[in-house]
């Protein structure tokens, strides 16, 4: 505990900064994710697979951000 708050809460701003930095996957990450997405929709284009993988990544990062938000 620090100042009456759980110690982990003092790191939330740093975690947010890390999530911001991770929000956009690299091209290689999109390619790697596309390999898995191919099994979901085999009729899609290579660019489509990469876009799907990129969007899944972003949505997961956004969900982590929401998990850090104070509960209303």
N, CA, C and O atoms as CSV, one atom per row, in Angstrom:
chain,resi,resn,atom,element,x,y,z
A,1,UNK,N,N,0.849,-1.176,0.000
A,1,UNK,CA,C,0.000,0.000,0.000
A,1,UNK,C,C,0.897,1.241,0.000
A,1,UNK,O,O,1.937,1.277,0.657
A,2,UNK,N,N,0.472,2.241,-0.744
A,2,UNK,CA,C,1.160,3.519,-0.773
A,2,UNK,C,C,0.083,4.597,-0.778
A,2,UNK,O,O,-0.789,4.606,-1.646
A,3,UNK,N,N,0.144,5.488,0.174
A,3,UNK,CA,C,-0.837,6.559,0.304
A,3,UNK,C,C,-2.268,6.018,0.316
A,3,UNK,O,O,-3.176,6.632,-0.244
A,4,UNK,N,N,-2.454,4.882,0.948
A,4,UNK,CA,C,-3.783,4.294,1.068
A,4,UNK,C,C,-4.277,3.566,-0.168
A,4,UNK,O,O,-5.406,3.076,-0.176
A,5,UNK,N,N,-3.468,3.480,-1.208
A,5,UNK,CA,C,-3.846,2.815,-2.459
A,5,UNK,C,C,-2.957,1.588,-2.653
A,5,UNK,O,O,-1.817,1.569,-2.188
A,6,UNK,N,N,-3.470,0.561,-3.338
A,6,UNK,CA,C,-2.610,-0.587,-3.647
A,6,UNK,C,C,-1.399,-0.129,-4.454
A,6,UNK,O,O,-1.520,0.728,-5.329
A,7,UNK,N,N,-0.244,-0.695,-4.163
A,7,UNK,CA,C,1.008,-0.280,-4.798
A,7,UNK,C,C,0.950,-0.379,-6.320
A,7,UNK,O,O,1.514,0.473,-7.007
A,8,UNK,N,N,0.281,-1.397,-6.865
A,8,UNK,CA,C,0.236,-1.571,-8.313
A,8,UNK,C,C,-0.386,-0.367,-9.009
A,8,UNK,O,O,-0.049,-0.090,-10.160
A,9,UNK,N,N,-1.283,0.355,-8.345
A,9,UNK,CA,C,-1.939,1.496,-8.972
A,9,UNK,C,C,-0.956,2.624,-9.288
A,9,UNK,O,O,-1.235,3.468,-10.140
A,10,UNK,N,N,0.178,2.642,-8.615
A,10,UNK,CA,C,1.163,3.681,-8.896
A,10,UNK,C,C,1.864,3.454,-10.244
A,10,UNK,O,O,2.565,4.339,-10.734
A,11,UNK,N,N,1.675,2.277,-10.839
A,11,UNK,CA,C,2.306,1.950,-12.121
A,11,UNK,C,C,1.351,2.059,-13.306
A,11,UNK,O,O,1.767,1.809,-14.437
A,12,UNK,N,N,0.111,2.414,-13.093
A,12,UNK,CA,C,-0.885,2.435,-14.161
A,12,UNK,C,C,-0.481,3.382,-15.290
A,12,UNK,O,O,-0.670,3.042,-16.458
A,13,UNK,N,N,0.063,4.549,-14.983
A,13,UNK,CA,C,0.441,5.476,-16.056
A,13,UNK,C,C,1.551,4.891,-16.927
A,13,UNK,O,O,1.550,5.095,-18.141
A,14,UNK,N,N,2.495,4.171,-16.329
A,14,UNK,CA,C,3.547,3.536,-17.119
A,14,UNK,C,C,2.970,2.413,-17.990
A,14,UNK,O,O,3.376,2.236,-19.138
A,15,UNK,N,N,2.043,1.679,-17.441
A,15,UNK,CA,C,1.406,0.605,-18.208
A,15,UNK,C,C,0.647,1.192,-19.392
A,15,UNK,O,O,0.701,0.644,-20.493
A,16,UNK,N,N,-0.052,2.289,-19.179
A,16,UNK,CA,C,-0.761,2.948,-20.279
A,16,UNK,C,C,0.215,3.368,-21.384
A,16,UNK,O,O,-0.094,3.233,-22.568
A,17,UNK,N,N,1.365,3.865,-21.008
A,17,UNK,CA,C,2.376,4.274,-21.997
A,17,UNK,C,C,2.867,3.069,-22.799
A,17,UNK,O,O,3.061,3.165,-24.011
A,18,UNK,N,N,3.065,1.960,-22.138
A,18,UNK,CA,C,3.497,0.743,-22.829
A,18,UNK,C,C,2.399,0.282,-23.794
A,18,UNK,O,O,2.691,-0.069,-24.937
A,19,UNK,N,N,1.153,0.280,-23.347
A,19,UNK,CA,C,0.056,-0.135,-24.221
A,19,UNK,C,C,-0.070,0.782,-25.432
A,19,UNK,O,O,-0.371,0.325,-26.535
A,20,UNK,N,N,0.160,2.060,-25.227
A,20,UNK,CA,C,0.116,3.000,-26.343
A,20,UNK,C,C,1.203,2.661,-27.361
A,20,UNK,O,O,0.968,2.697,-28.569
A,21,UNK,N,N,2.380,2.336,-26.868
A,21,UNK,CA,C,3.483,1.984,-27.752
A,21,UNK,C,C,3.222,0.670,-28.499
A,21,UNK,O,O,3.677,0.498,-29.629
A,22,UNK,N,N,2.500,-0.241,-27.877
A,22,UNK,CA,C,2.218,-1.544,-28.477
A,22,UNK,C,C,0.983,-1.551,-29.366
A,22,UNK,O,O,0.735,-2.538,-30.059
A,23,UNK,N,N,0.215,-0.487,-29.364
A,23,UNK,CA,C,-1.092,-0.493,-30.033
A,23,UNK,C,C,-1.001,-0.854,-31.510
A,23,UNK,O,O,-1.861,-1.578,-32.013
A,24,UNK,N,N,0.006,-0.374,-32.208
A,24,UNK,CA,C,0.139,-0.668,-33.633
A,24,UNK,C,C,1.117,-1.825,-33.833
A,24,UNK,O,O,2.296,-1.702,-33.500
A,25,UNK,N,N,0.641,-2.941,-34.372
A,25,UNK,CA,C,1.553,-4.069,-34.605
A,25,UNK,C,C,2.487,-3.773,-35.772
A,25,UNK,O,O,2.150,-3.002,-36.671
A,26,UNK,N,N,3.643,-4.382,-35.749
A,26,UNK,CA,C,4.581,-4.249,-36.862
A,26,UNK,C,C,4.071,-5.057,-38.054
A,26,UNK,O,O,3.151,-5.862,-37.913
A,27,UNK,N,N,4.653,-4.847,-39.193
A,27,UNK,CA,C,4.285,-5.631,-40.385
A,27,UNK,C,C,4.502,-7.118,-40.134
A,27,UNK,O,O,3.685,-7.952,-40.522
A,28,UNK,N,N,5.603,-7.432,-39.486
A,28,UNK,CA,C,5.904,-8.849,-39.193
A,28,UNK,C,C,4.855,-9.438,-38.258
A,28,UNK,O,O,4.464,-10.593,-38.424
A,29,UNK,N,N,4.399,-8.676,-37.291
A,29,UNK,CA,C,3.365,-9.167,-36.383
A,29,UNK,C,C,2.066,-9.415,-37.152
A,29,UNK,O,O,1.394,-10.421,-36.925
A,30,UNK,N,N,1.711,-8.502,-38.061
A,30,UNK,CA,C,0.495,-8.669,-38.868
A,30,UNK,C,C,0.610,-9.912,-39.748
A,30,UNK,O,O,-0.360,-10.653,-39.911
A,31,UNK,N,N,1.797,-10.139,-40.314
A,31,UNK,CA,C,2.010,-11.332,-41.135
A,31,UNK,C,C,1.862,-12.599,-40.303
A,31,UNK,O,O,1.241,-13.568,-40.741
A,32,UNK,N,N,2.431,-12.590,-39.111
A,32,UNK,CA,C,2.344,-13.764,-38.240
A,32,UNK,C,C,0.894,-14.029,-37.836
A,32,UNK,O,O,0.444,-15.175,-37.830
A,33,UNK,N,N,0.172,-12.972,-37.502
A,33,UNK,CA,C,-1.228,-13.127,-37.149
A,33,UNK,C,C,-2.061,-13.589,-38.325
A,33,UNK,O,O,-3.029,-14.329,-38.151
A,34,UNK,N,N,-1.693,-13.157,-39.527
A,34,UNK,CA,C,-2.419,-13.544,-40.730
A,34,UNK,C,C,-2.372,-15.051,-40.939
A,34,UNK,O,O,-3.322,-15.633,-41.463
A,35,UNK,N,N,-1.286,-15.684,-40.537
A,35,UNK,CA,C,-1.184,-17.141,-40.690
A,35,UNK,C,C,-2.305,-17.848,-39.934
A,35,UNK,O,O,-2.845,-18.843,-40.418
A,36,UNK,N,N,-2.653,-17.352,-38.773
A,36,UNK,CA,C,-3.735,-17.952,-37.996
A,36,UNK,C,C,-5.097,-17.586,-38.580
A,36,UNK,O,O,-5.986,-18.434,-38.657
A,37,UNK,N,N,-5.262,-16.343,-38.986
A,37,UNK,CA,C,-6.530,-15.865,-39.531
A,37,UNK,C,C,-6.896,-16.625,-40.807
A,37,UNK,O,O,-8.080,-16.786,-41.102
A,38,UNK,N,N,-5.921,-17.088,-41.557
A,38,UNK,CA,C,-6.183,-17.822,-42.797
A,38,UNK,C,C,-7.092,-19.027,-42.561
A,38,UNK,O,O,-7.864,-19.407,-43.441
A,39,UNK,N,N,-7.002,-19.614,-41.402
A,39,UNK,CA,C,-7.809,-20.787,-41.114
A,39,UNK,C,C,-9.264,-20.422,-40.814
A,39,UNK,O,O,-10.141,-21.284,-40.871
A,40,UNK,N,N,-9.522,-19.172,-40.500
A,40,UNK,CA,C,-10.874,-18.706,-40.200
A,40,UNK,C,C,-11.609,-18.360,-41.488
A,40,UNK,O,O,-12.782,-18.702,-41.640
A,41,UNK,N,N,-10.939,-17.689,-42.415
A,41,UNK,CA,C,-11.557,-17.280,-43.664
A,41,UNK,C,C,-10.630,-17.555,-44.834
A,41,UNK,O,O,-9.971,-16.633,-45.315
A,42,UNK,N,N,-10.557,-18.799,-45.310
A,42,UNK,CA,C,-9.561,-19.148,-46.328
A,42,UNK,C,C,-9.765,-18.456,-47.678
A,42,UNK,O,O,-8.866,-18.506,-48.517
A,43,UNK,N,N,-10.889,-17.825,-47.914
A,43,UNK,CA,C,-11.147,-17.188,-49.202
A,43,UNK,C,C,-10.678,-15.737,-49.264
A,43,UNK,O,O,-10.830,-15.092,-50.301
A,44,UNK,N,N,-10.123,-15.219,-48.198
A,44,UNK,CA,C,-9.712,-13.813,-48.129
A,44,UNK,C,C,-8.339,-13.599,-48.780
A,44,UNK,O,O,-7.574,-14.547,-48.957
A,45,UNK,N,N,-8.038,-12.349,-49.133
A,45,UNK,CA,C,-6.731,-12.012,-49.710
A,45,UNK,C,C,-5.675,-11.932,-48.606
A,45,UNK,O,O,-6.003,-11.849,-47.422
A,46,UNK,N,N,-4.407,-11.959,-49.013
A,46,UNK,CA,C,-3.305,-11.846,-48.034
A,46,UNK,C,C,-3.399,-10.536,-47.258
A,46,UNK,O,O,-3.201,-10.514,-46.043
A,47,UNK,N,N,-3.702,-9.446,-47.960
A,47,UNK,CA,C,-3.865,-8.153,-47.291
A,47,UNK,C,C,-5.037,-8.199,-46.318
A,47,UNK,O,O,-4.971,-7.629,-45.228
A,48,UNK,N,N,-6.090,-8.867,-46.709
A,48,UNK,CA,C,-7.243,-9.009,-45.821
A,48,UNK,C,C,-6.888,-9.752,-44.547
A,48,UNK,O,O,-7.316,-9.364,-43.460
A,49,UNK,N,N,-6.101,-10.828,-44.674
A,49,UNK,CA,C,-5.649,-11.563,-43.487
A,49,UNK,C,C,-4.846,-10.663,-42.560
A,49,UNK,O,O,-5.046,-10.667,-41.346
A,50,UNK,N,N,-3.940,-9.896,-43.143
A,50,UNK,CA,C,-3.102,-9.015,-42.328
A,50,UNK,C,C,-3.941,-7.926,-41.666
A,50,UNK,O,O,-3.705,-7.584,-40.507
A,51,UNK,N,N,-4.904,-7.386,-42.380
A,51,UNK,CA,C,-5.787,-6.373,-41.784
A,51,UNK,C,C,-6.604,-6.966,-40.647
A,51,UNK,O,O,-6.770,-6.332,-39.605
A,52,UNK,N,N,-7.113,-8.178,-40.839
A,52,UNK,CA,C,-7.871,-8.836,-39.771
A,52,UNK,C,C,-6.998,-9.050,-38.538
A,52,UNK,O,O,-7.419,-8.773,-37.414
A,53,UNK,N,N,-5.782,-9.543,-38.757
A,53,UNK,CA,C,-4.869,-9.784,-37.635
A,53,UNK,C,C,-4.536,-8.483,-36.922
A,53,UNK,O,O,-4.488,-8.440,-35.692
A,54,UNK,N,N,-4.303,-7.417,-37.695
A,54,UNK,CA,C,-4.006,-6.110,-37.116
A,54,UNK,C,C,-5.177,-5.605,-36.284
A,54,UNK,O,O,-4.983,-5.085,-35.185
A,55,UNK,N,N,-6.376,-5.755,-36.798
A,55,UNK,CA,C,-7.556,-5.303,-36.064
A,55,UNK,C,C,-7.775,-6.102,-34.784
A,55,UNK,O,O,-8.165,-5.542,-33.760
A,56,UNK,N,N,-7.525,-7.409,-34.839
A,56,UNK,CA,C,-7.641,-8.223,-33.618
A,56,UNK,C,C,-6.642,-7.735,-32.577
A,56,UNK,O,O,-6.984,-7.588,-31.404
A,57,UNK,N,N,-5.409,-7.485,-33.006
A,57,UNK,CA,C,-4.376,-6.983,-32.088
A,57,UNK,C,C,-4.825,-5.682,-31.434
A,57,UNK,O,O,-4.761,-5.540,-30.213
A,58,UNK,N,N,-5.282,-4.730,-32.254
A,58,UNK,CA,C,-5.714,-3.440,-31.724
A,58,UNK,C,C,-6.860,-3.599,-30.730
A,58,UNK,O,O,-6.885,-2.952,-29.683
A,59,UNK,N,N,-7.796,-4.461,-31.070
A,59,UNK,CA,C,-8.939,-4.667,-30.173
A,59,UNK,C,C,-8.493,-5.265,-28.837
A,59,UNK,O,O,-9.039,-4.925,-27.787
A,60,UNK,N,N,-7.511,-6.146,-28.881
A,60,UNK,CA,C,-7.006,-6.737,-27.638
A,60,UNK,C,C,-6.292,-5.683,-26.793
A,60,UNK,O,O,-6.459,-5.645,-25.574
A,61,UNK,N,N,-5.500,-4.831,-27.440
A,61,UNK,CA,C,-4.819,-3.762,-26.702
A,61,UNK,C,C,-5.853,-2.797,-26.128
A,61,UNK,O,O,-5.732,-2.374,-24.979
A,62,UNK,N,N,-6.859,-2.450,-26.910
A,62,UNK,CA,C,-7.912,-1.560,-26.415
A,62,UNK,C,C,-8.631,-2.169,-25.217
A,62,UNK,O,O,-8.977,-1.459,-24.272
A,63,UNK,N,N,-8.859,-3.482,-25.251
A,63,UNK,CA,C,-9.501,-4.157,-24.116
A,63,UNK,C,C,-8.616,-4.080,-22.876
A,63,UNK,O,O,-9.119,-3.899,-21.767
A,64,UNK,N,N,-7.289,-4.216,-23.056
A,64,UNK,CA,C,-6.383,-4.074,-21.911
A,64,UNK,C,C,-6.449,-2.664,-21.353
A,64,UNK,O,O,-6.415,-2.470,-20.137
A,65,UNK,N,N,-6.544,-1.673,-22.242
A,65,UNK,CA,C,-6.676,-0.286,-21.776
A,65,UNK,C,C,-7.938,-0.121,-20.939
A,65,UNK,O,O,-7.920,0.508,-19.881
A,66,UNK,N,N,-9.038,-0.697,-21.430
A,66,UNK,CA,C,-10.295,-0.600,-20.688
A,66,UNK,C,C,-10.186,-1.285,-19.326
A,66,UNK,O,O,-10.748,-0.814,-18.337
A,67,UNK,N,N,-9.459,-2.399,-19.288
A,67,UNK,CA,C,-9.254,-3.088,-18.012
A,67,UNK,C,C,-8.533,-2.208,-17.005
A,67,UNK,O,O,-8.720,-2.369,-15.799
A,68,UNK,N,N,-7.710,-1.278,-17.485
A,68,UNK,CA,C,-6.985,-0.381,-16.590
A,68,UNK,C,C,-7.820,0.801,-16.142
A,68,UNK,O,O,-7.467,1.487,-15.183
A,69,UNK,N,N,-8.923,1.044,-16.828
A,69,UNK,CA,C,-9.765,2.198,-16.484
A,69,UNK,C,C,-10.464,1.949,-15.151
A,69,UNK,O,O,-10.873,0.827,-14.851
A,70,UNK,N,N,-10.594,2.998,-14.366
A,70,UNK,CA,C,-11.291,2.836,-13.092
A,70,UNK,C,C,-12.735,2.402,-13.332
A,70,UNK,O,O,-13.397,2.875,-14.255
A,71,UNK,N,N,-13.193,1.519,-12.506
A,71,UNK,CA,C,-14.566,1.037,-12.616
A,71,UNK,C,C,-15.529,2.114,-12.143
A,71,UNK,O,O,-15.332,2.715,-11.087
A,72,UNK,N,N,-16.567,2.352,-12.928
A,72,UNK,CA,C,-17.551,3.382,-12.567
A,72,UNK,C,C,-18.527,2.861,-11.552
A,72,UNK,O,O,-19.427,3.587,-11.130
